[in-house]
Amino acid sequence: MNLNPTVLDPVFHFLDWIISEWGVYLFLAFVWLSLILIAWIFSGGLRRKFSSQPHVSAGIGIIIQLHKPAPPEEIIIHEYDPSDDGTDL
């Protein structure tokens, strides 16, 4: 590999200057571009497209079902009746 300093030194100095002056903006641009790239990949950007197959799209739905607590059971109160216990004289 030919590492000629007369050719590479100006390139490295230029890259150092760009990073020192515009580094924050370059970082933000790369972050947003990477998010767009990831969204494109997840949406099927890397899948092969065959012209003979029909276009099929599917959506993702989230269904949230709230669990309602069971109604309280009826409380049956029995009153004591001394005439039913068989101890009456």
N, C-alpha and C positions, 0 to 999 in steps of 0.2 A: 504494500500500500504506500502510495506516495504522499507524504505529509510535508508538502512544500510550505515553509513558513511565510514565504512572500505572498502566497495566494490565500492562505488560511488566516493569517493575522488580521487583515482588514475585515474578514468575515466575522471572526470572533469578537473583535472590537465593536463592530456594528451590532451584533447580537447582545453583547453586554450593555451597550447604550440603550437599545430598545427595551431590554428587561429592566434596567434601572429607571428609565423614564416612564415607561408605559406598562410596567409589570402588573400593576393592580387591574388595569383595564383588560389586559390580555388574559389574566386569570379569570376574571368575570366572564369574558367572552367564551373561554374554553369550558367553563362550568355550564353556561347556558347551552352551548352547542352539544355538550355531552348529554344533558338532559333531553334535548330534542332528539339526539341520536338514540338514546335508550327508549324513548317513547315510540320512535319509528320502528325499532327492532321489535318491541312488544306488540305493535299493531300489525306485524306480519311483513315487515319490509325485507326480511331476508328469505322469505319463502319463495320457492319457485312458482311461477305462474304459468300454467298450461292453458293454451287457448281452447282446448277441447273440453275442459271441465267447466261446469257452470260455477258462477260466483256464489259462494255461500257465506253468509255473515251470521254471526251469533253474538248475542249480547250477554252480559253478565248482570244478573239481578240479585239483590240482597233482600231477603225477606226477614223481617224481625217480628216474631210473635211474642207478645208479652204474656207471661204466665199469670193468670188471675188466681188468687188463692181460693180454695174451696170455701163455700159458705159454711158458717159455723153450724154444727149439728144442733138439733133442738134439745133443749134441756128439759127433761121430764121430771117433775117433782112429785113424789108420792108422799102424801101426808099419812102419818101414822094413825091408824084407827084401832083403838084397843079392843073393839068388839070383834075384830077379825082374827086375833091372835090365839083364841081358844082358851084363854086363861080366865075368862069371865066366870064368876060364880053365881 
